[in-house]
Amino acid sequence: MGSNSVEIAKVESNKEIREFIKFPWKVYKGDQYWVPPLIVDMKNMMDRDKCPFFEHSEADFFLARRNGETVGRIAAILNNRHNLVHNDNIGFFGFFEALNDADVAERLLDTACEWCRKKGLSRIRGPMNYSQNDTCGLLVDGFDSSPVVLMTYNPKYYENLFEEIGLTKVMDLYAYYLSADKKMPDRLIRIAERLKKEIEVTIRPIDMKDFWGEVERVKAVYNAAWAPNWGFVPLTDSEIKHLAIELKPAIDPDIVFMAEHKGNPVGFSLALPDFNMAIKHANGRLFPTGLLKILWNKRKINGVRVIIMGVIPEYQKRGIDSVFYWETYRIGVNKGYRWGEFSWILENNVMMNRAARMMGAHVYKTYRVYEKEL
């Protein structure tokens, strides 16, 4: 082996876990738009005892080193639930980060491909930081602003690296931007206001006093409403619980809505304040000062991400989504939010793309999912 060759090491020790988690600081040094992840969150994601993904699936983590120095990282992932739901035989890769070096990227991807082959899988897809219920997709357009809460960000050169090492596009995910200065179309407001009076469906803000009851209602809607979508995998009970605990501190209950018919949940809409605007200042650490910086900057959050908006199949096409859009916009603007991101929306989701455009939103970031035959 030449002194310049890339070596791959499987992450085993606590020291290597730290190395894996800290490596992005090298990649994004001086990048004003990068939002450093909270180190404690990354540790929990990699902890097989704490992360509910590992109750049904598996992953291994790898580091690329050259002359003893870390130059890249990747995770190889087997999502059993995906393969079960989609009758598929596919592996995933995620948590990819690398210096601008095709050799490094190739060695990392080869490692993930080989891992998947050994599991008997026939294709690899990514980047997915476990599944589509987690952060996923490679940013290929819209590098001029920070990512919003629970969205990915990466250097521009990753797209070239991915194409050089033989990955091809399988799906694009869109993020739409809407400014509060953009007035909602009169037609949408009329439809929404009329529906609020006419339909037997009641739309109400989430009740934080009955938080776990609401979580149960969300679960019923979430797994039914998204089932037809490309790549969708239903959340398990423990994944929903884990997510609820993580998101609870960030929730603004005024912009989270439940739609019910005769007391049964039929739709759900979740907009979250863009906590990345505060987390960015912590530089990955809560202590000693990170938490204070987050709390201080939390007051400056002026945008929201509409993460989830869904209606169960038998109640779709009744305009419930129009009411969700209008209420989120109306109350959000009244509370002082100045912009919203709708993300992400599959490029082939005709209804959601049409709805976002009808409101006057435009695609301002594009995320790409890639695949490769093994």
C-alpha positions, 0 to 999 in steps of 0.5 A, a space after each residue: 500500500 502506498 503512503 497515500 492510499 485510503 484505509 477504511 476502519 469500521 467504527 468500534 470504540 468510543 474514540 472512533 464514535 467521537 471521531 465519526 461524529 466530529 469529522 464534519 467540523 473539518 468538512 464545514 470549517 468556515 462554511 457560514 450556512 452549516 448548522 452543526 448537529 448537537 453531538 449528544 443527538 448524534 451519539 444517541 442516533 448511533 447508540 444501538 440501545 437508545 435509537 429505536 431504528 435498531 429494534 428492527 434494523 441494522 447499520 455499521 459505521 465506517 471511517 476513511 483515513 489517509 496517513 492516519 488522518 480522517 478524510 471521510 465517513 459513511 454508514 451502511 444500513 439495512 432497513 428491514 421494515 423498508 424491504 418488508 413494506 415495499 417487497 424490496 431487496 435494497 440497502 442504504 447508505 447515510 451519514 456520508 461526509 468526505 473531503 473533496 476527493 473521488 478516491 475517498 468517496 469511492 472507497 467509502 461507497 465501495 465499503 457500504 456496497 460490499 456490506 450490503 452485498 454480504 447481506 444479500 441485497 441487490 441495490 443501494 440507495 441514499 443518502 438516508 440517515 437511516 430512513 425517509 423518516 429521518 434526514 435524507 437526500 443530498 442538497 443539489 440546489 439552494 446553497 445560499 442559506 442554512 438548512 431548516 430544522 431536520 433538513 440536510 446540508 452538504 458541500 456543493 462538490 458532493 453531487 460531482 463526487 456521487 456522479 463520479 463514483 457511479 451513483 444515479 438519481 432516483 428521486 428529487 425532494 423539493 423544499 418550497 419557500 413562502 414569504 409572509 409578505 406574499 398574500 395567500 390567494 383569495 380563492 384559497 382563503 374563500 375555500 378554507 373559510 367556507 369549508 370551516 363552516 360546511 364540513 363535518 370535520 373539526 380542525 383544532 390546534 393540538 392539545 399539549 395537556 393531552 400530549 400522549 393522546 395526541 401522539 396516538 392520534 397522529 400515529 393513526 393519521 401518519 401511517 395511513 396518509 403516507 402509505 402510498 408514497 414512494 419509499 415511505 415506511 410506517 413508524 413503529 410505536 417506539 419510533 413515534 414515541 422517540 420522535 415525540 419526545 425529541 420534538 416536544 420542546 420545539 413545538 409551537 402548539 398554535 401552528 400544529 393542527 388535528 382534523 377530526 370527524 365525529 371524534 376520530 382523527 382524519 388529518 394532521 398538520 405539523 409546522 415547527 419553528 426553525 430551531 436550526 436558527 438557534 442550534 447553529 450558535 451552540 456549535 454542537 455542544 449544549 454545555 457549558 454555554 451551548 444551551 444558553 446560546 440556544 435559549 438566547 437565539 430562540 427568541 430570534 426564530 422568525 420562520 417555520 418548517 411545515 414538516 407533516 401535512 396529511 389526510 387519511 385517504 378516505 378524507 382526501 380531496 375534501 379541502 381539509 389541506 386548504 384549511 391546514 394551509 390557511 390556518 398555519 399561514 394566518 396564525 403564523 403571520 399573526 404570531 410574527 413568523 416571517 417565512 415558511 418552508 414546506 419540505 420535503 415534497 417528492 417530485 412525483 407528488 402532483 397534489 402537494 406540488 400543485 398545492 404549494 405552488 397555488 399558495 405562491 410558494 416556490 422551490 428554493 432547495 432541491 435534495 436528491 436521492 441516489 441509487 446504484 445496482 450492486 
